[in-house]
Amino acid sequence: MRPGYFRVTLSVDALGWTRHWLPEERCDLLVVDIAKTSDQRPPICFTAVESKTRTTEDEIDCDERAEPFKKGKKQVEVTLDAIETIFTKDDDLISDLKRSALIQQVISEVLSRAAGEDDIGGVIIRLNDLSRRDIKADSVELNGVVVLTQPNVTVDLKEKEVEYVTTADLTTVPIRLIRCGIPTVRKIFKAEIDTAGADAEVIVANDEDRDTETLVDSVDVIVGDDEDSDVAVAVDSADDDVIPDDDLTPDDDSGRDEADNEPAELSEATTELISALEGACLARKFQIEDVDLSLVKEGSTLVSVPVGYAVGAPLSVIQRATKDIARDIGVGEDVEVDNDPEHAGHIRFLLPKKDRKFPLIPTVKTLGYDADGNGKYLGIWLGEQVDGTPYRSFVSEWPHLLLGGTTGSGKTTFLRSILGQLNEAPDKNVTIAIIDGKGDFDYDGVIDDDRFPKKDEFRDVLIGAESVLPVMEWLVNEEINERRQKIRAYLEKHKNAGRSPKRAYVRSMNKHGVREPGETGTTKFPISPIIIVIDEFAQLMTTTGPDARQFANLVQQVVQMGRSALVHLLLATQRPDATVVPGTIKANLPSRIGMKLPGHQDSSVILGETGAEKLLGLGDLIFKSAAGERIRLQGFNLAEEE
């Protein structure tokens, strides 16, 4: 922020009263900089900020005539006109009321954010002067910012300044247009700004769908430090605060056991496999180069082998021969080959290892809470990547997950690894309900007794269809409504907790540490997450008989209502067809895991695309996150004896 100023950021959509005097074309944020001393100029500055995201892969010009900038500039202009009007109309009752409401909101934000500040007296004086009109309208500075994020385009950050003449007082106001791509997104925003709205979980104002807290966290970079600030400088300085990607371990930022980036030594079996591959390709006169062993990645299930390929040579020739190549090199499953996205001029073979096995869960625990205020909680190891590094995912980011895998896919072992990690959650009040439609005893002993919700009624793994309805009815008719009421009361009382329940929960946990069972406190978030695991959903749908429709409706209500109450559903099935998993339920399960499935149609039901039918079984899986990221993983094992 500006030196010598105190900054508060208001979410325009979160201010209920603004809806009565700002049209739908309002901007996202209003940033207010207030001078701490009377000799600073300007005494107060209002900056209207609007963000846009476009997922097109075509670069958009940083120009006010481009569609997103044109629309965003209009939203900023409307907001600036409204702000100027309420400060320039002297004898207008409506303007007086609007001005008072705005100033009161700013003062409230100043007081809530002033913890540890010992020099806000001048800030309050400046706001009082503005309220009494001792600060003239022409002394209030107005600015605008429109940020366009292109998360699918690698473009340099570009900035352009345009001018706007306000309608109320014909004041010339500068509006900065900022266009950024993948590098800037990762460094500044740590998320795709507009697309984060799906995870906002705002229940106090649940008719809004924009998650503005991500913008609030990044607004110092967007608005800049002073009038001459260079956004690129701010980007460089943001590096120290960048959150590691989800494919890195949270504690050492590496995801690897090695202390350096040297490639791990390949096993003898792998080097022999690569030699056999080269021989099979050369025998068919494929125009490949010698394999560079430094580029090879070896995991528990697969070996990734990049190979240089002649310019202009067709990939389809090799793809048609994969079954023959698999036979020649002695692997039972198909060899996969595609263009290598990491190395230009290369294709990549994925070779199944002969001695495949489930790797054990990493000893580095990851069940934690994002300390950077993004509202991520319950980070767990989903599996091992092709290069052997563990991959982390947060339950909060699912927020519900659909898992499909046939017999022999490793589904039960994978679920046990997830449950075993959830059982180690630092928050002892996190509860887990397990419903096993098969009627087996696969999950006995994985979860401690005090992890079950309503321990007097659901004190063990629930077996069969007759156990399902009571749990789901309790969730829908009692628990979720009670949790929403508690969240509303907490957020109303703790204004500085933000508007997102999951962020408020994480901030509370980071501040107060581990919470033991039954422990309560007025400053701690009043609820903890609940995870509902339903294994063999198809079996439950077919055996509940007349209650099947009621069961499906209850599941649909849980996935629709639960996400804003920290209730998460993991639904697993061996039969992923459209009759078993209705579209209304599947649409609310944004994260997907496909394990070995019988055919491409089954894969399409789970992942929305083919691919799971080619998996190897025994924990080989494809994870597709709610954000659309697709990654190949090998699931972990909970214990050696499994």
C-alpha positions as CSV (number, residue, x, y, z in Angstrom):
1,M,0.0,0.0,0.0
2,R,1.0,3.6,-0.2
3,P,3.5,4.7,2.5
4,G,1.9,6.6,5.2
5,Y,-1.6,5.4,4.3
6,F,-4.0,2.8,5.9
7,R,-5.7,0.6,3.4
8,V,-9.0,-1.2,3.6
9,T,-10.6,-3.2,0.8
10,L,-14.4,-3.5,0.6
11,S,-16.1,-6.2,-1.4
12,V,-18.8,-4.2,-3.3
13,D,-21.0,-7.3,-3.7
14,A,-20.8,-8.1,0.0
15,L,-22.1,-4.7,1.1
16,G,-25.8,-5.2,1.2
17,W,-26.7,-1.6,1.0
18,T,-24.8,-1.0,-2.3
19,R,-27.3,-3.1,-4.1
20,H,-29.8,-0.4,-3.6
21,W,-27.8,2.4,-5.2
22,L,-25.4,0.6,-7.5
23,P,-26.6,-1.1,-10.7
24,E,-25.6,-4.6,-11.7
25,E,-22.7,-3.1,-13.6
26,R,-20.8,-2.4,-10.5
27,C,-17.1,-3.5,-10.0
28,D,-15.8,-6.2,-7.6
29,L,-13.8,-4.2,-5.0
30,L,-13.5,-0.7,-3.6
31,V,-10.0,0.0,-2.2
32,V,-9.8,2.9,0.2
33,D,-6.4,4.5,1.2
34,I,-6.6,6.9,4.1
35,A,-3.8,9.2,5.1
36,K,-2.5,8.8,8.6
37,T,-1.4,12.4,9.0
38,S,-3.1,15.7,8.0
39,D,-0.2,16.9,5.7
40,Q,-0.5,14.0,3.3
41,R,-2.2,14.5,0.0
42,P,-4.6,13.3,-1.0
43,P,-6.2,12.7,2.3
44,I,-8.4,9.9,1.0
45,C,-8.3,7.8,-2.2
46,F,-10.9,5.5,-3.6
47,T,-9.9,2.9,-6.2
48,A,-12.5,0.8,-8.0
49,V,-11.2,-2.6,-9.0
50,E,-12.8,-5.0,-11.5
51,S,-11.3,-8.4,-12.4
52,K,-12.1,-10.5,-15.5
53,T,-11.0,-14.0,-16.5
54,R,-11.0,-15.4,-20.0
55,T,-10.0,-19.0,-20.6
56,T,-9.6,-18.7,-24.3
57,E,-6.1,-19.7,-25.6
58,D,-6.0,-16.6,-27.8
59,E,-4.1,-13.6,-26.4
60,I,-6.3,-10.6,-25.8
61,D,-4.9,-7.1,-26.4
62,C,-4.5,-4.8,-23.4
63,D,-6.9,-2.3,-24.9
64,E,-10.1,-0.7,-23.8
65,R,-11.8,-1.7,-27.0
66,A,-11.2,-5.4,-26.3
67,E,-14.5,-7.0,-24.9
68,P,-13.4,-7.9,-21.3
69,F,-11.6,-4.5,-20.8
70,K,-14.5,-2.7,-22.4
71,K,-17.0,-4.3,-20.0
72,G,-14.8,-4.1,-17.0
73,K,-14.0,-0.4,-17.7
74,K,-17.7,0.3,-17.8
75,Q,-18.2,-1.4,-14.4
76,V,-15.4,0.7,-12.9
77,E,-16.8,3.9,-14.4
78,V,-20.3,3.3,-13.0
79,T,-18.9,2.7,-9.6
80,L,-16.6,5.8,-9.7
81,D,-19.6,7.9,-10.9
82,A,-21.6,6.7,-7.9
83,I,-18.8,7.4,-5.4
84,E,-18.2,10.9,-6.8
85,T,-21.9,11.7,-6.8
86,I,-22.4,11.0,-3.1
87,F,-19.5,13.3,-2.2
88,T,-20.4,16.2,-4.6
89,K,-24.1,16.6,-3.9
90,D,-24.3,18.9,-0.9
91,D,-28.0,19.4,-0.3
92,D,-29.3,15.9,-1.2
93,L,-30.7,13.7,1.6
94,I,-30.2,10.5,-0.4
95,S,-26.6,11.3,-1.1
96,D,-26.1,12.1,2.6
97,L,-27.4,8.7,3.6
98,K,-25.3,6.9,1.1
99,R,-22.2,8.8,2.1
100,S,-22.8,8.0,5.8
101,A,-23.3,4.3,5.0
102,L,-20.1,4.2,3.0
103,I,-18.0,6.0,5.6
104,Q,-19.4,3.8,8.5
105,Q,-18.5,0.7,6.5
106,V,-15.0,2.0,6.0
107,I,-14.6,2.9,9.7
108,S,-15.8,-0.6,10.6
109,E,-13.2,-2.2,8.3
110,V,-10.5,0.1,9.7
111,L,-11.3,-0.9,13.3
112,S,-11.5,-4.6,12.5
113,R,-8.2,-4.6,10.6
114,A,-6.3,-2.3,13.0
115,A,-5.1,-5.0,15.4
116,G,-1.5,-4.1,16.3
117,E,-1.7,-0.7,14.7
118,D,-0.9,2.2,17.0
119,D,-1.3,5.1,14.6
120,I,-4.9,4.9,13.3
121,G,-6.0,8.0,15.2
122,G,-5.2,10.1,12.2
123,V,-7.1,7.7,10.0
124,I,-10.3,8.0,12.0
125,I,-9.9,11.8,12.1
126,R,-9.6,11.9,8.3
127,L,-12.8,9.8,8.0
128,N,-14.7,12.1,10.4
129,D,-13.5,15.1,8.4
130,L,-14.9,13.4,5.3
131,S,-18.2,12.8,7.0
132,R,-18.5,16.4,8.2
133,R,-17.5,17.6,4.7
134,D,-14.3,19.2,6.1
135,I,-12.5,17.3,3.3
136,K,-13.8,18.8,0.1
137,A,-14.9,16.5,-2.8
138,D,-12.1,17.8,-5.0
139,S,-9.6,16.6,-2.5
140,V,-10.8,13.0,-2.7
141,E,-8.8,11.1,-5.3
142,L,-10.5,8.6,-7.6
143,N,-8.8,5.8,-9.5
144,G,-9.8,2.7,-11.4
145,V,-8.2,-0.7,-12.2
146,V,-9.4,-3.4,-14.6
147,V,-7.4,-6.7,-14.4
148,L,-7.8,-9.4,-17.1
149,T,-6.4,-12.8,-16.2
150,Q,-5.8,-15.3,-19.0
151,P,-4.9,-18.5,-17.1
152,N,-4.5,-20.6,-20.3
153,V,-2.1,-18.2,-22.1
154,T,1.6,-17.7,-21.4
155,V,1.7,-13.9,-21.9
156,D,3.8,-11.2,-20.4
157,L,2.2,-8.8,-17.9
158,K,1.1,-5.7,-19.7
159,E,-0.3,-2.4,-18.4
160,K,-2.0,0.5,-20.1
161,E,-3.5,3.7,-18.6
162,V,-6.6,5.3,-20.0
163,E,-8.7,8.3,-18.8
164,Y,-12.3,8.6,-17.9
165,V,-14.3,11.9,-17.4
166,T,-16.8,11.4,-14.6
167,T,-20.4,12.5,-15.2
168,A,-21.0,14.2,-11.9
169,D,-18.2,16.7,-11.7
170,L,-16.4,16.1,-15.1
171,T,-13.3,15.0,-13.2
172,T,-10.6,13.2,-15.2
173,V,-9.9,9.8,-13.6
174,P,-7.1,7.4,-14.6
175,I,-8.1,3.8,-15.1
176,R,-5.3,1.2,-15.3
177,L,-5.8,-1.8,-17.6
178,I,-3.7,-4.8,-16.6
179,R,-3.4,-8.0,-18.6
180,C,-1.6,-11.1,-17.2
181,G,-1.1,-14.7,-18.0
182,I,0.0,-17.9,-16.4
183,P,3.3,-16.6,-14.8
184,T,1.6,-13.6,-13.2
185,V,-1.4,-15.7,-12.1
186,R,0.9,-18.0,-10.1
187,K,2.9,-15.2,-8.6
188,I,0.2,-12.7,-7.7
189,F,-3.2,-14.2,-7.5
190,K,-2.4,-17.7,-6.5
191,A,-5.7,-18.7,-8.1
192,E,-7.8,-17.9,-11.2
193,I,-9.7,-14.9,-9.8
194,D,-13.1,-15.1,-11.3
195,T,-13.2,-18.9,-11.6
196,A,-12.6,-19.2,-7.8
197,G,-16.2,-18.2,-7.3
198,A,-17.3,-21.8,-7.4
199,D,-15.4,-22.4,-4.2
200,A,-16.4,-19.3,-2.4
201,E,-18.9,-21.0,0.0
202,V,-20.5,-17.6,1.0
203,I,-23.6,-18.4,2.9
204,V,-24.3,-15.1,4.5
205,A,-24.9,-13.6,1.1
206,N,-25.5,-16.8,-0.8
207,D,-27.1,-15.2,-3.8
208,E,-23.7,-14.0,-4.9
209,D,-21.3,-16.2,-6.8
210,R,-18.1,-14.1,-6.8
211,D,-15.3,-15.0,-4.4
212,T,-13.8,-11.6,-3.7
213,E,-11.5,-12.6,-0.9
214,T,-8.9,-13.8,-3.4
215,L,-9.0,-10.4,-4.9
216,V,-8.8,-8.8,-1.4
217,D,-5.6,-10.8,-0.7
218,S,-4.0,-9.6,-3.9
219,V,-5.2,-6.0,-4.0
220,D,-2.0,-4.5,-2.8
221,V,-0.3,-5.8,-5.9
222,I,-3.1,-4.8,-8.2
223,V,-3.4,-1.3,-7.0
224,G,0.3,-0.8,-6.4
225,D,2.4,0.9,-3.7
226,D,2.2,4.4,-5.1
227,E,1.3,6.4,-8.2
228,D,4.6,5.5,-9.9
229,S,4.5,1.8,-9.0
230,D,5.4,-0.8,-11.6
231,V,3.3,-3.9,-11.5
232,A,6.1,-6.0,-12.7
233,V,8.2,-5.0,-9.7
234,A,5.3,-6.0,-7.5
235,V,5.2,-9.4,-9.2
236,D,8.8,-10.1,-8.6
237,S,8.5,-9.2,-4.9
238,A,5.6,-11.6,-4.5
239,D,7.7,-14.6,-5.1
240,D,8.4,-15.2,-1.4
241,D,4.7,-15.6,-0.7
242,V,3.8,-18.0,-3.5
243,I,2.1,-21.1,-2.2
244,P,3.6,-24.4,-3.4
245,D,1.5,-26.1,-6.0
246,D,-0.6,-29.0,-4.9
247,D,1.8,-31.5,-6.4
248,L,4.5,-30.5,-3.8
249,T,4.8,-31.5,-0.2
250,P,3.7,-28.8,2.1
251,D,6.6,-28.9,4.5
252,D,9.7,-29.0,2.4
253,D,8.3,-27.5,-0.9
254,S,9.8,-30.4,-2.9
255,G,7.7,-33.5,-2.8
256,R,10.9,-35.6,-3.0
257,D,13.0,-37.4,-0.5
258,E,16.2,-36.1,-2.3
259,A,17.8,-33.0,-1.0
260,D,18.7,-31.8,-4.5
261,N,17.2,-32.0,-7.9
262,E,19.5,-34.7,-9.2
263,P,17.5,-37.5,-10.9
264,A,17.2,-40.7,-9.0
265,E,19.2,-43.6,-10.2
266,L,17.2,-45.9,-12.5
267,S,16.7,-49.5,-11.4
268,E,18.4,-52.3,-13.4
269,A,15.0,-53.6,-14.5
270,T,14.1,-50.2,-15.9
271,T,17.3,-49.7,-17.9
272,E,16.7,-53.2,-19.4
273,L,13.1,-52.2,-20.2
274,I,14.3,-49.1,-22.0
275,S,16.9,-51.0,-24.0
276,A,14.2,-53.4,-25.1
277,L,12.0,-50.5,-26.1
278,E,14.7,-49.0,-28.2
279,G,15.3,-52.3,-29.9
280,A,11.6,-52.8,-30.6
281,C,11.3,-49.3,-32.2
282,L,14.4,-49.7,-34.3
283,A,13.3,-53.1,-35.6
284,R,10.2,-51.3,-37.0
285,K,12.4,-48.6,-38.4
286,F,10.8,-45.8,-36.3
287,Q,12.8,-42.6,-36.6
288,I,13.7,-42.3,-33.0
289,E,16.8,-40.9,-31.3
290,D,18.8,-42.6,-28.5
291,V,17.1,-42.3,-25.1
292,D,18.5,-39.7,-22.8
293,L,18.4,-41.5,-19.5
294,S,18.5,-38.2,-17.5
295,L,15.0,-37.4,-18.9
296,V,13.5,-40.8,-17.8
297,K,11.2,-40.7,-14.8
298,E,10.6,-43.9,-12.7
299,G,7.7,-44.3,-10.3
300,S,6.1,-47.3,-8.5
301,T,3.9,-48.2,-11.5
302,L,5.1,-46.5,-14.6
303,V,8.3,-45.5,-16.3
304,S,8.1,-42.3,-18.4
305,V,10.6,-42.4,-21.3
306,P,10.9,-39.3,-23.5
307,V,12.4,-40.1,-26.9
308,G,13.4,-37.7,-29.7
309,Y,11.4,-38.2,-32.8
310,A,12.1,-37.1,-36.4
311,V,10.4,-33.9,-37.6
312,G,7.4,-34.7,-39.7
313,A,7.2,-38.3,-38.7
314,P,3.7,-39.4,-37.9
315,L,2.9,-40.4,-34.3
316,S,0.0,-42.6,-35.4
317,V,2.4,-45.2,-36.9
318,I,3.9,-45.9,-33.4
319,Q,0.5,-45.7,-31.7
320,R,-0.9,-48.5,-33.9
321,A,2.0,-50.7,-32.9
322,T,1.8,-50.4,-29.1
323,K,0.4,-53.9,-28.5
324,D,3.2,-55.4,-30.6
325,I,5.8,-53.3,-28.7
326,A,4.3,-54.4,-25.4
327,R,4.7,-58.1,-26.5
328,D,8.3,-57.5,-27.6
329,I,9.5,-55.9,-24.4
330,G,7.7,-58.3,-22.2
331,V,5.0,-56.3,-20.4
332,G,1.5,-57.6,-20.1
333,E,-0.4,-54.4,-20.7
334,D,-0.5,-51.9,-23.5
335,V,2.4,-49.4,-23.9
336,E,1.1,-45.9,-24.1
337,V,2.7,-43.3,-26.4
338,D,1.9,-39.6,-27.0
339,N,3.6,-36.3,-27.7
340,D,5.7,-35.2,-24.8
341,P,4.4,-31.9,-23.4
342,E,7.7,-31.2,-21.5
343,H,10.3,-31.7,-24.3
344,A,9.9,-30.2,-27.8
345,G,10.6,-32.7,-30.6
346,H,10.0,-35.7,-28.3
347,I,7.3,-38.3,-27.9
348,R,6.8,-40.0,-24.5
349,F,6.4,-43.7,-23.8
350,L,4.6,-44.8,-20.6
351,L,5.8,-48.3,-19.8
352,P,4.2,-50.4,-17.1
353,K,6.7,-51.9,-14.6
354,K,6.8,-55.6,-14.2
355,D,7.1,-55.4,-10.4
356,R,4.3,-52.9,-9.7
357,K,3.1,-52.5,-6.2
358,F,1.3,-50.0,-4.0
359,P,3.8,-47.5,-2.5
360,L,3.4,-46.6,1.2
361,I,2.0,-43.3,2.3
362,P,4.8,-40.7,2.7
363,T,6.1,-40.3,6.2
364,V,5.8,-36.5,5.9
365,K,2.3,-35.8,7.2
366,T,0.3,-33.3,5.1
367,L,-3.0,-33.1,6.9
368,G,-2.8,-29.4,7.6
369,Y,-4.3,-26.0,7.0
370,D,-3.2,-23.5,4.5
371,A,-1.4,-20.8,6.4
372,D,-1.8,-18.2,3.6
373,G,-5.5,-17.6,4.1
374,N,-6.8,-19.4,1.0
375,G,-9.2,-21.6,3.0
376,K,-7.6,-25.0,2.1
377,Y,-7.9,-27.7,4.8
378,L,-7.4,-31.4,5.2
379,G,-4.5,-31.9,2.7
380,I,-4.0,-35.5,2.0
381,W,-1.6,-37.6,-0.2
382,L,-3.7,-38.9,-3.1
383,G,-1.0,-40.9,-4.8
384,E,2.5,-40.9,-6.4
385,Q,3.2,-39.2,-9.7
386,V,4.9,-40.8,-12.7
387,D,8.3,-39.5,-11.5
388,G,7.8,-40.9,-7.9
389,T,6.9,-37.6,-6.2
390,P,3.8,-37.6,-3.9
391,Y,0.8,-35.6,-5.0
392,R,-1.2,-33.6,-2.4
393,S,-4.9,-32.6,-2.6
394,F,-7.1,-30.7,-0.2
395,V,-10.5,-32.0,0.8
396,S,-11.8,-28.4,0.9
397,E,-11.0,-28.1,-2.8
398,W,-12.9,-31.2,-4.0
399,P,-15.3,-30.4,-2.2
400,H,-17.1,-33.6,-3.2
401,L,-15.5,-36.5,-5.1
402,L,-16.8,-39.2,-7.4
403,L,-14.6,-42.4,-7.6
404,G,-15.1,-45.2,-10.0
405,G,-13.1,-48.5,-10.2
406,T,-13.9,-52.1,-11.1
407,T,-12.9,-55.2,-9.2
408,G,-9.1,-55.4,-9.0
409,S,-8.7,-51.6,-9.6
410,G,-7.4,-51.1,-6.0
411,K,-10.4,-49.0,-5.0
412,T,-10.7,-50.4,-1.5
413,T,-7.0,-50.1,-0.7
414,F,-7.1,-46.5,-2.0
415,L,-10.1,-45.6,0.1
416,R,-8.4,-47.1,3.2
417,S,-5.4,-44.9,2.6
418,I,-7.6,-41.8,2.4
419,L,-9.5,-42.8,5.6
420,G,-6.3,-43.6,7.4
421,Q,-5.0,-40.1,6.7
422,L,-8.2,-38.4,7.6
423,N,-8.1,-40.2,10.9
424,E,-4.9,-38.3,11.6
425,A,-6.4,-34.9,11.2
426,P,-5.0,-32.3,13.7
427,D,-8.5,-31.1,14.4
428,K,-9.8,-33.9,16.7
429,N,-13.4,-32.7,16.0
430,V,-13.2,-33.7,12.3
431,T,-15.7,-36.6,11.9
432,I,-16.0,-39.3,9.3
433,A,-19.0,-41.5,8.5
434,I,-18.4,-44.6,6.4
435,I,-21.3,-46.4,4.6
436,D,-20.3,-49.7,3.0
437,G,-22.9,-50.8,0.5
438,K,-21.1,-54.2,-0.1
439,G,-21.8,-55.3,3.5
440,D,-18.1,-56.3,3.9
441,F,-15.7,-55.3,6.7
442,D,-13.0,-53.6,4.6
443,Y,-13.0,-50.5,6.7
444,D,-13.2,-51.8,10.3
445,G,-10.5,-50.4,12.5
446,V,-9.4,-47.7,10.1
447,I,-11.2,-44.9,11.9
448,D,-11.0,-44.3,15.7
449,D,-14.3,-44.5,17.5
450,D,-14.3,-40.8,18.5
451,R,-14.1,-39.9,14.8
452,F,-17.7,-41.1,14.1
453,P,-20.4,-38.4,14.1
454,K,-23.3,-38.9,16.6
455,K,-21.2,-41.6,18.4
456,D,-24.3,-42.9,20.2
457,E,-26.1,-43.7,16.9
458,F,-23.4,-44.0,14.2
459,R,-20.6,-45.5,16.2
460,D,-19.2,-47.9,13.6
461,V,-18.9,-48.5,9.9
462,L,-22.4,-48.6,8.6
463,I,-23.2,-51.8,6.6
464,G,-25.9,-52.2,3.9
465,A,-28.8,-50.2,2.6
466,E,-30.7,-50.1,5.9
467,S,-28.1,-48.0,7.5
468,V,-28.0,-45.3,4.7
469,L,-31.2,-43.4,5.1
470,P,-30.9,-42.5,8.8
471,V,-27.5,-41.0,8.3
472,M,-28.5,-39.0,5.2
473,E,-31.8,-37.8,6.8
474,W,-29.8,-36.7,9.9
475,L,-27.4,-34.7,7.7
476,V,-30.1,-33.0,5.6
477,N,-32.8,-32.5,8.2
478,E,-30.7,-31.6,11.2
479,E,-26.9,-31.3,10.9
480,I,-26.4,-29.1,7.8
481,N,-29.1,-26.6,8.9
482,E,-27.6,-26.4,12.4
483,R,-24.1,-25.9,11.0
484,R,-25.3,-23.1,8.7
485,Q,-26.9,-21.3,11.6
486,K,-23.7,-21.6,13.6
487,I,-21.6,-20.3,10.7
488,R,-23.9,-17.3,10.2
489,A,-23.8,-16.4,13.9
490,Y,-20.0,-16.7,13.9
491,L,-19.4,-14.6,10.8
492,E,-21.8,-11.9,12.0
493,K,-20.0,-11.7,15.3
494,H,-16.5,-11.9,13.8
495,K,-16.5,-9.4,10.9
496,N,-12.8,-9.8,10.3
497,A,-13.2,-13.5,9.7
498,G,-14.3,-12.8,6.1
499,R,-17.3,-14.1,4.3
500,S,-16.1,-17.6,3.4
501,P,-16.8,-20.4,6.0
502,K,-13.8,-22.5,4.9
503,R,-11.4,-19.5,5.1
504,A,-12.8,-18.6,8.5
505,Y,-12.3,-22.2,9.7
506,V,-8.7,-22.3,8.5
507,R,-7.9,-19.0,10.0
508,S,-9.4,-20.1,13.3
509,M,-7.3,-23.3,13.3
510,N,-4.1,-21.5,12.4
511,K,-4.7,-19.1,15.2
512,H,-5.7,-21.5,17.9
513,G,-4.0,-24.7,16.9
514,V,-5.3,-28.2,17.5
515,R,-8.8,-28.5,18.9
516,E,-9.6,-31.5,21.0
517,P,-13.0,-33.4,21.0
518,G,-15.7,-31.5,22.8
519,E,-13.5,-28.3,23.1
520,T,-15.4,-25.1,22.5
521,G,-14.6,-21.4,22.5
522,T,-16.3,-18.3,21.4
523,T,-13.3,-17.2,19.2
524,K,-12.9,-20.6,17.6
525,F,-14.9,-21.6,14.5
526,P,-18.0,-23.4,15.8
527,I,-17.8,-26.4,13.5
528,S,-15.3,-28.8,12.0
529,P,-15.5,-30.7,8.7
530,I,-17.6,-33.9,8.2
531,I,-16.5,-36.4,5.5
532,I,-19.2,-38.9,4.3
533,V,-17.7,-41.9,2.5
534,I,-20.2,-44.1,0.6
535,D,-18.6,-47.2,-0.9
536,E,-20.5,-49.1,-3.6
537,F,-23.1,-46.5,-4.3
538,A,-24.6,-48.7,-7.1
539,Q,-25.3,-51.5,-4.6
540,L,-27.1,-49.1,-2.3
541,M,-29.2,-47.7,-5.2
542,T,-30.3,-51.2,-6.3
543,T,-31.0,-52.6,-2.8
544,T,-32.9,-49.7,-1.2
545,G,-35.9,-50.7,-3.3
546,P,-38.7,-48.1,-2.9
547,D,-36.4,-45.9,-0.9
548,A,-33.9,-45.6,-3.8
549,R,-35.4,-42.3,-5.0
550,Q,-35.4,-40.9,-1.5
551,F,-31.8,-41.9,-1.1
552,A,-30.8,-40.3,-4.3
553,N,-32.6,-37.1,-3.4
554,L,-30.9,-37.0,0.0
555,V,-27.5,-37.5,-1.6
556,Q,-28.3,-34.7,-4.0
557,Q,-29.3,-32.4,-1.2
558,V,-26.1,-33.2,0.7
559,V,-23.8,-32.4,-2.2
560,Q,-25.7,-29.2,-3.0
561,M,-26.1,-27.9,0.6
562,G,-23.1,-29.4,2.3
563,R,-20.2,-27.6,0.7
564,S,-21.1,-24.3,2.5
565,A,-21.3,-26.2,5.8
566,L,-18.0,-28.0,5.6
567,V,-19.7,-31.3,4.7
568,H,-17.9,-33.3,2.1
569,L,-19.0,-36.4,0.2
570,L,-16.8,-39.1,-1.3
571,L,-18.9,-41.4,-3.4
572,A,-17.4,-44.6,-4.8
573,T,-18.9,-47.2,-7.2
574,Q,-17.9,-50.2,-9.3
575,R,-20.8,-49.5,-11.8
576,P,-20.5,-46.0,-13.1
577,D,-23.4,-45.9,-15.5
578,A,-25.9,-43.1,-15.9
579,T,-28.7,-45.0,-14.2
580,V,-26.6,-45.5,-11.0
581,V,-25.1,-42.0,-10.9
582,P,-27.8,-39.6,-12.1
583,G,-26.6,-36.4,-13.8
584,T,-28.1,-34.2,-11.0
585,I,-25.8,-35.9,-8.5
586,K,-22.7,-36.1,-10.8
587,A,-22.9,-32.4,-11.7
588,N,-22.4,-31.6,-8.0
589,L,-19.3,-33.9,-7.6
590,P,-16.7,-31.8,-9.4
591,S,-13.6,-33.8,-8.5
592,R,-13.3,-37.2,-10.1
593,I,-11.0,-40.2,-9.7
594,G,-11.1,-42.9,-12.4
595,M,-9.4,-46.2,-11.6
596,K,-9.4,-49.3,-13.9
597,L,-12.8,-49.4,-15.6
598,P,-14.2,-51.9,-18.1
599,G,-14.7,-49.6,-21.1
600,H,-14.5,-46.1,-22.5
601,Q,-18.1,-45.4,-21.8
602,D,-17.6,-46.1,-18.1
603,S,-14.6,-43.8,-18.1
604,S,-16.7,-41.0,-19.7
605,V,-19.2,-41.3,-16.9
606,I,-16.6,-40.8,-14.2
607,L,-14.0,-38.5,-15.9
608,G,-16.0,-37.0,-18.7
609,E,-13.5,-38.4,-21.1
610,T,-11.9,-41.7,-22.0
611,G,-8.7,-43.1,-20.5
612,A,-9.6,-45.0,-17.3
613,E,-10.2,-48.1,-19.4
614,K,-6.5,-48.2,-20.2
615,L,-5.3,-48.1,-16.6
616,L,-3.4,-51.0,-15.1
617,G,-5.3,-51.7,-11.9
618,L,-3.8,-52.1,-8.5
619,G,-4.1,-48.4,-7.6
620,D,-3.3,-46.9,-11.0
621,L,-5.6,-43.9,-11.3
622,I,-6.4,-40.6,-13.0
623,F,-7.4,-37.7,-10.8
624,K,-9.3,-34.9,-12.3
625,S,-9.6,-31.9,-10.0
626,A,-12.6,-29.5,-9.7
627,A,-10.4,-27.0,-11.7
628,G,-10.0,-29.4,-14.5
629,E,-6.4,-30.5,-13.9
630,R,-5.9,-34.1,-15.0
631,I,-3.0,-36.2,-13.6
632,R,-1.9,-39.8,-13.6
633,L,-1.2,-41.2,-10.1
634,Q,-0.4,-44.5,-8.3
635,G,-2.5,-44.8,-5.2
636,F,-0.9,-45.3,-1.8
637,N,-1.2,-48.2,0.6
638,L,-2.1,-47.6,4.3
639,A,0.1,-50.3,5.7
640,E,2.8,-52.8,4.5
641,E,0.7,-55.9,5.1
642,E,-2.0,-54.8,2.6
